[in-house]
Amino acid sequence: MTTYLDFFELSQEPFSNAPVSRFYYNSAQHSQALTRLMHAVGYMKGLSILVGDIGAGKTTLARRMLDSLPESEYEAALLVIIHSGITAQWLLRRIALQLGVENPAQEKLALLSQLYQRLLQIYESGKKAVVLIDEAQMLETREIMEEFRGLLNLEVPERKLISFVFFGLPEIEKNLKLDPPLAQRVALRYKLEPFTAESTEAYVKHRLRLAGCPRMPFTPEALLAVHEHSGGTPRVINTLCDNALFEAFLARQESIDAELVHRIGTNLGLKGGSAASQESERPGVPASSLPRTANTKIDLAEIDRYLEGLGKL
């Protein structure tokens, strides 16, 4: 059966929204962000923050950063926060597990002692402990913010024993204010802005080239339409372009024009501008399975199992 991949002579899907490292687009601002974040953890500055609107590429950048930290120099981990109802105790245990603490204690003081000893081991081995936290805007309680401040106080005379990088929506800033002393410890902030029209075009061409596309199926006017409807948001660019390729395939249309992109944008309910107001859920985490409701009691063991499953992907 012929597919749109065959029709456009593609080796794989060029516009999947899955965080495929091969398709990472090193835009000028992504390069600047990564350079700054790598500097911050390289010198163990403590807490760094990268913010961006929905679909801006924060998760992709977090995974790219994790891959860029040499195992010979860093004990690094990526923790994805998938529910706003987690407790400070649960978070401490997850960080301890990620950094190699075996059988983390249930009692807080014992757990902190285990974590401190593990951080000393990492330091004495010549490595640096770094924890990247994605979807950090879900850390919504003062208790959790205070725990991060306490962990950042763990240090030796030369430097801190652990560095954190928060990746998330701009609401992170509001959460930090729950603990003003922690807000003062932020060593670096960087915000990912939407792509310009030029960056959008370069991004689309980059992904098509990596997918083996032998020719450019989008007209210049179509690329401008993609930028208009997506607002320069990578995730929405992917959705538009994937739909455009499929619709063009169905119509046996080798060239994708602006009219087709406008029709798809209208059908998707995209009217241009920021995509932040056009999406309300994080892809891949069904709202029905993990409701964000203040009165809903969550099963932290279920979240543990979910995160362990992510690690096996």
Contacts in CASP RR format, 6 or more apart in sequence:
PFRMAT RR
TARGET T0000
AUTHOR 0000-0000-0000
METHOD contacts of the structure
MODEL  1
MTTYLDFFELSQEPFSNAPVSRFYYNSAQHSQALTRLMHAVGYMKGLSIL
VGDIGAGKTTLARRMLDSLPESEYEAALLVIIHSGITAQWLLRRIALQLG
VENPAQEKLALLSQLYQRLLQIYESGKKAVVLIDEAQMLETREIMEEFRG
LLNLEVPERKLISFVFFGLPEIEKNLKLDPPLAQRVALRYKLEPFTAEST
EAYVKHRLRLAGCPRMPFTPEALLAVHEHSGGTPRVINTLCDNALFEAFL
ARQESIDAELVHRIGTNLGLKGGSAASQESERPGVPASSLPRTANTKIDL
AEIDRYLEGLGKL
3 249 0 8 1.000
4 10 0 8 1.000
4 245 0 8 1.000
4 246 0 8 1.000
4 248 0 8 1.000
4 249 0 8 1.000
5 11 0 8 1.000
5 12 0 8 1.000
5 13 0 8 1.000
7 248 0 8 1.000
7 249 0 8 1.000
7 252 0 8 1.000
8 213 0 8 1.000
8 217 0 8 1.000
8 245 0 8 1.000
8 248 0 8 1.000
8 249 0 8 1.000
9 212 0 8 1.000
9 213 0 8 1.000
9 214 0 8 1.000
10 208 0 8 1.000
10 211 0 8 1.000
10 212 0 8 1.000
10 213 0 8 1.000
11 211 0 8 1.000
11 212 0 8 1.000
12 211 0 8 1.000
13 211 0 8 1.000
13 242 0 8 1.000
14 23 0 8 1.000
14 207 0 8 1.000
14 208 0 8 1.000
14 210 0 8 1.000
14 211 0 8 1.000
14 212 0 8 1.000
14 213 0 8 1.000
14 241 0 8 1.000
14 242 0 8 1.000
14 245 0 8 1.000
15 207 0 8 1.000
15 237 0 8 1.000
15 238 0 8 1.000
15 239 0 8 1.000
15 241 0 8 1.000
15 242 0 8 1.000
15 245 0 8 1.000
16 23 0 8 1.000
16 238 0 8 1.000
16 242 0 8 1.000
17 235 0 8 1.000
17 238 0 8 1.000
17 239 0 8 1.000
17 283 0 8 1.000
19 59 0 8 1.000
19 60 0 8 1.000
19 63 0 8 1.000
21 63 0 8 1.000
21 64 0 8 1.000
21 67 0 8 1.000
22 210 0 8 1.000
23 206 0 8 1.000
23 207 0 8 1.000
23 210 0 8 1.000
24 60 0 8 1.000
24 64 0 8 1.000
25 202 0 8 1.000
25 203 0 8 1.000
25 206 0 8 1.000
25 207 0 8 1.000
25 234 0 8 1.000
27 195 0 8 1.000
27 199 0 8 1.000
27 202 0 8 1.000
27 203 0 8 1.000
28 199 0 8 1.000
29 192 0 8 1.000
29 193 0 8 1.000
30 57 0 8 1.000
30 61 0 8 1.000
30 64 0 8 1.000
30 192 0 8 1.000
32 190 0 8 1.000
33 50 0 8 1.000
33 61 0 8 1.000
33 190 0 8 1.000
33 192 0 8 1.000
34 61 0 8 1.000
34 64 0 8 1.000
34 65 0 8 1.000
34 68 0 8 1.000
36 48 0 8 1.000
36 188 0 8 1.000
36 190 0 8 1.000
37 48 0 8 1.000
37 50 0 8 1.000
37 65 0 8 1.000
37 165 0 8 1.000
37 188 0 8 1.000
37 190 0 8 1.000
38 65 0 8 1.000
38 68 0 8 1.000
38 69 0 8 1.000
39 45 0 8 1.000
39 188 0 8 1.000
40 46 0 8 1.000
40 48 0 8 1.000
40 163 0 8 1.000
40 165 0 8 1.000
40 187 0 8 1.000
40 188 0 8 1.000
41 48 0 8 1.000
41 69 0 8 1.000
41 74 0 8 1.000
41 128 0 8 1.000
41 130 0 8 1.000
41 163 0 8 1.000
41 165 0 8 1.000
42 128 0 8 1.000
42 163 0 8 1.000
43 159 0 8 1.000
44 128 0 8 1.000
44 159 0 8 1.000
44 160 0 8 1.000
44 162 0 8 1.000
44 163 0 8 1.000
45 160 0 8 1.000
45 163 0 8 1.000
45 187 0 8 1.000
45 188 0 8 1.000
46 152 0 8 1.000
46 160 0 8 1.000
46 162 0 8 1.000
46 163 0 8 1.000
46 164 0 8 1.000
46 185 0 8 1.000
46 187 0 8 1.000
47 148 0 8 1.000
47 152 0 8 1.000
47 163 0 8 1.000
47 164 0 8 1.000
47 165 0 8 1.000
47 166 0 8 1.000
47 182 0 8 1.000
47 185 0 8 1.000
47 186 0 8 1.000
47 187 0 8 1.000
48 163 0 8 1.000
48 164 0 8 1.000
48 165 0 8 1.000
48 166 0 8 1.000
48 186 0 8 1.000
48 187 0 8 1.000
48 188 0 8 1.000
48 189 0 8 1.000
48 190 0 8 1.000
49 136 0 8 1.000
49 165 0 8 1.000
49 166 0 8 1.000
49 172 0 8 1.000
49 173 0 8 1.000
49 176 0 8 1.000
49 186 0 8 1.000
49 188 0 8 1.000
49 189 0 8 1.000
49 190 0 8 1.000
50 58 0 8 1.000
50 61 0 8 1.000
50 62 0 8 1.000
50 165 0 8 1.000
50 166 0 8 1.000
50 167 0 8 1.000
50 168 0 8 1.000
50 189 0 8 1.000
50 190 0 8 1.000
50 191 0 8 1.000
50 192 0 8 1.000
51 58 0 8 1.000
51 167 0 8 1.000
51 168 0 8 1.000
51 169 0 8 1.000
51 170 0 8 1.000
51 172 0 8 1.000
51 173 0 8 1.000
51 189 0 8 1.000
51 190 0 8 1.000
51 191 0 8 1.000
51 192 0 8 1.000
52 58 0 8 1.000
52 168 0 8 1.000
52 169 0 8 1.000
52 170 0 8 1.000
52 191 0 8 1.000
52 192 0 8 1.000
52 193 0 8 1.000
53 169 0 8 1.000
53 170 0 8 1.000
53 192 0 8 1.000
53 194 0 8 1.000
53 233 0 8 1.000
53 274 0 8 1.000
53 275 0 8 1.000
53 276 0 8 1.000
54 169 0 8 1.000
54 233 0 8 1.000
54 235 0 8 1.000
54 275 0 8 1.000
54 276 0 8 1.000
54 279 0 8 1.000
55 233 0 8 1.000
55 234 0 8 1.000
55 235 0 8 1.000
55 236 0 8 1.000
55 275 0 8 1.000
55 279 0 8 1.000
56 192 0 8 1.000
56 193 0 8 1.000
56 194 0 8 1.000
56 233 0 8 1.000
56 234 0 8 1.000
56 235 0 8 1.000
57 192 0 8 1.000
57 234 0 8 1.000
57 235 0 8 1.000
58 134 0 8 1.000
58 167 0 8 1.000
58 168 0 8 1.000
58 192 0 8 1.000
59 134 0 8 1.000
59 167 0 8 1.000
60 234 0 8 1.000
61 167 0 8 1.000
61 192 0 8 1.000
62 78 0 8 1.000
62 132 0 8 1.000
62 134 0 8 1.000
62 165 0 8 1.000
62 167 0 8 1.000
63 78 0 8 1.000
65 132 0 8 1.000
65 165 0 8 1.000
66 76 0 8 1.000
66 77 0 8 1.000
66 78 0 8 1.000
66 132 0 8 1.000
69 76 0 8 1.000
69 130 0 8 1.000
72 127 0 8 1.000
73 126 0 8 1.000
73 127 0 8 1.000
73 128 0 8 1.000
74 127 0 8 1.000
74 128 0 8 1.000
74 129 0 8 1.000
74 130 0 8 1.000
75 99 0 8 1.000
75 100 0 8 1.000
75 122 0 8 1.000
75 127 0 8 1.000
75 128 0 8 1.000
75 129 0 8 1.000
75 130 0 8 1.000
76 129 0 8 1.000
76 130 0 8 1.000
76 131 0 8 1.000
76 132 0 8 1.000
77 95 0 8 1.000
77 98 0 8 1.000
77 99 0 8 1.000
77 130 0 8 1.000
77 131 0 8 1.000
77 132 0 8 1.000
78 131 0 8 1.000
78 132 0 8 1.000
78 133 0 8 1.000
78 134 0 8 1.000
79 94 0 8 1.000
79 95 0 8 1.000
79 98 0 8 1.000
79 131 0 8 1.000
79 132 0 8 1.000
79 133 0 8 1.000
79 134 0 8 1.000
79 307 0 8 1.000
80 133 0 8 1.000
80 134 0 8 1.000
80 135 0 8 1.000
80 307 0 8 1.000
80 310 0 8 1.000
81 133 0 8 1.000
81 134 0 8 1.000
81 135 0 8 1.000
81 136 0 8 1.000
81 138 0 8 1.000
81 139 0 8 1.000
82 135 0 8 1.000
82 138 0 8 1.000
82 285 0 8 1.000
82 290 0 8 1.000
82 303 0 8 1.000
82 306 0 8 1.000
82 307 0 8 1.000
83 138 0 8 1.000
83 290 0 8 1.000
83 292 0 8 1.000
83 298 0 8 1.000
83 303 0 8 1.000
84 138 0 8 1.000
84 139 0 8 1.000
84 140 0 8 1.000
84 292 0 8 1.000
85 138 0 8 1.000
85 140 0 8 1.000
85 292 0 8 1.000
85 298 0 8 1.000
86 138 0 8 1.000
86 139 0 8 1.000
86 144 0 8 1.000
86 298 0 8 1.000
86 300 0 8 1.000
86 303 0 8 1.000
87 143 0 8 1.000
87 144 0 8 1.000
87 300 0 8 1.000
88 141 0 8 1.000
88 143 0 8 1.000
88 144 0 8 1.000
88 146 0 8 1.000
88 147 0 8 1.000
89 108 0 8 1.000
89 111 0 8 1.000
90 300 0 8 1.000
90 303 0 8 1.000
91 139 0 8 1.000
91 144 0 8 1.000
91 147 0 8 1.000
92 104 0 8 1.000
92 108 0 8 1.000
92 111 0 8 1.000
92 112 0 8 1.000
92 115 0 8 1.000
92 147 0 8 1.000
93 104 0 8 1.000
93 111 0 8 1.000
94 304 0 8 1.000
94 307 0 8 1.000
95 115 0 8 1.000
95 131 0 8 1.000
95 151 0 8 1.000
96 104 0 8 1.000
96 111 0 8 1.000
96 114 0 8 1.000
96 115 0 8 1.000
96 118 0 8 1.000
97 104 0 8 1.000
98 131 0 8 1.000
99 115 0 8 1.000
99 118 0 8 1.000
99 119 0 8 1.000
99 122 0 8 1.000
99 129 0 8 1.000
99 131 0 8 1.000
100 118 0 8 1.000
101 114 0 8 1.000
101 115 0 8 1.000
101 118 0 8 1.000
104 111 0 8 1.000
104 114 0 8 1.000
104 115 0 8 1.000
105 111 0 8 1.000
105 113 0 8 1.000
105 114 0 8 1.000
115 151 0 8 1.000
115 154 0 8 1.000
116 154 0 8 1.000
116 161 0 8 1.000
119 129 0 8 1.000
119 154 0 8 1.000
119 161 0 8 1.000
119 162 0 8 1.000
120 156 0 8 1.000
120 161 0 8 1.000
122 128 0 8 1.000
122 129 0 8 1.000
122 161 0 8 1.000
123 129 0 8 1.000
123 156 0 8 1.000
123 161 0 8 1.000
128 163 0 8 1.000
129 161 0 8 1.000
129 162 0 8 1.000
129 163 0 8 1.000
130 162 0 8 1.000
130 163 0 8 1.000
130 164 0 8 1.000
130 165 0 8 1.000
131 162 0 8 1.000
131 163 0 8 1.000
131 164 0 8 1.000
131 165 0 8 1.000
132 164 0 8 1.000
132 165 0 8 1.000
132 167 0 8 1.000
133 139 0 8 1.000
133 164 0 8 1.000
133 165 0 8 1.000
133 166 0 8 1.000
133 167 0 8 1.000
134 167 0 8 1.000
134 168 0 8 1.000
135 167 0 8 1.000
135 168 0 8 1.000
135 282 0 8 1.000
136 166 0 8 1.000
136 167 0 8 1.000
136 168 0 8 1.000
136 172 0 8 1.000
136 175 0 8 1.000
137 168 0 8 1.000
137 169 0 8 1.000
137 170 0 8 1.000
137 171 0 8 1.000
137 172 0 8 1.000
137 175 0 8 1.000
139 145 0 8 1.000
139 148 0 8 1.000
139 166 0 8 1.000
139 172 0 8 1.000
139 175 0 8 1.000
140 175 0 8 1.000
141 178 0 8 1.000
142 178 0 8 1.000
142 179 0 8 1.000
145 175 0 8 1.000
145 176 0 8 1.000
145 178 0 8 1.000
145 179 0 8 1.000
145 182 0 8 1.000
146 179 0 8 1.000
146 182 0 8 1.000
148 164 0 8 1.000
148 179 0 8 1.000
148 182 0 8 1.000
149 179 0 8 1.000
149 181 0 8 1.000
149 182 0 8 1.000
149 185 0 8 1.000
151 162 0 8 1.000
151 164 0 8 1.000
152 160 0 8 1.000
152 162 0 8 1.000
152 164 0 8 1.000
152 182 0 8 1.000
152 185 0 8 1.000
154 160 0 8 1.000
154 161 0 8 1.000
154 162 0 8 1.000
155 161 0 8 1.000
166 172 0 8 1.000
170 191 0 8 1.000
176 182 0 8 1.000
176 183 0 8 1.000
176 186 0 8 1.000
177 183 0 8 1.000
194 231 0 8 1.000
194 232 0 8 1.000
194 233 0 8 1.000
194 273 0 8 1.000
194 274 0 8 1.000
195 203 0 8 1.000
195 227 0 8 1.000
195 231 0 8 1.000
195 232 0 8 1.000
195 233 0 8 1.000
195 234 0 8 1.000
195 237 0 8 1.000
196 227 0 8 1.000
196 232 0 8 1.000
197 223 0 8 1.000
197 224 0 8 1.000
197 227 0 8 1.000
199 232 0 8 1.000
200 223 0 8 1.000
200 226 0 8 1.000
200 227 0 8 1.000
200 230 0 8 1.000
200 232 0 8 1.000
200 237 0 8 1.000
201 220 0 8 1.000
201 223 0 8 1.000
201 227 0 8 1.000
203 234 0 8 1.000
203 237 0 8 1.000
204 218 0 8 1.000
204 223 0 8 1.000
204 226 0 8 1.000
204 237 0 8 1.000
204 241 0 8 1.000
205 216 0 8 1.000
207 238 0 8 1.000
207 241 0 8 1.000
208 216 0 8 1.000
208 217 0 8 1.000
217 245 0 8 1.000
217 248 0 8 1.000
217 254 0 8 1.000
217 255 0 8 1.000
217 256 0 8 1.000
218 226 0 8 1.000
218 241 0 8 1.000
218 244 0 8 1.000
218 256 0 8 1.000
218 261 0 8 1.000
219 255 0 8 1.000
219 256 0 8 1.000
219 257 0 8 1.000
219 258 0 8 1.000
221 257 0 8 1.000
221 258 0 8 1.000
222 244 0 8 1.000
222 256 0 8 1.000
222 257 0 8 1.000
222 258 0 8 1.000
222 260 0 8 1.000
222 261 0 8 1.000
224 258 0 8 1.000
225 258 0 8 1.000
225 261 0 8 1.000
225 262 0 8 1.000
226 237 0 8 1.000
226 240 0 8 1.000
226 241 0 8 1.000
226 244 0 8 1.000
226 261 0 8 1.000
227 237 0 8 1.000
228 272 0 8 1.000
228 273 0 8 1.000
229 236 0 8 1.000
229 240 0 8 1.000
229 261 0 8 1.000
229 262 0 8 1.000
229 264 0 8 1.000
229 265 0 8 1.000
229 268 0 8 1.000
229 270 0 8 1.000
229 271 0 8 1.000
229 272 0 8 1.000
230 236 0 8 1.000
230 237 0 8 1.000
230 240 0 8 1.000
230 270 0 8 1.000
230 272 0 8 1.000
230 273 0 8 1.000
230 275 0 8 1.000
231 272 0 8 1.000
231 273 0 8 1.000
231 274 0 8 1.000
231 275 0 8 1.000
232 273 0 8 1.000
232 275 0 8 1.000
233 274 0 8 1.000
233 275 0 8 1.000
233 276 0 8 1.000
235 275 0 8 1.000
235 279 0 8 1.000
235 283 0 8 1.000
236 270 0 8 1.000
236 275 0 8 1.000
236 278 0 8 1.000
239 268 0 8 1.000
240 261 0 8 1.000
240 264 0 8 1.000
240 265 0 8 1.000
240 268 0 8 1.000
240 270 0 8 1.000
243 264 0 8 1.000
243 268 0 8 1.000
244 256 0 8 1.000
244 260 0 8 1.000
244 261 0 8 1.000
244 264 0 8 1.000
245 256 0 8 1.000
247 253 0 8 1.000
247 260 0 8 1.000
247 263 0 8 1.000
247 264 0 8 1.000
248 254 0 8 1.000
248 255 0 8 1.000
248 256 0 8 1.000
248 260 0 8 1.000
253 260 0 8 1.000
269 278 0 8 1.000
270 278 0 8 1.000
281 287 0 8 1.000
290 298 0 8 1.000
290 303 0 8 1.000
END
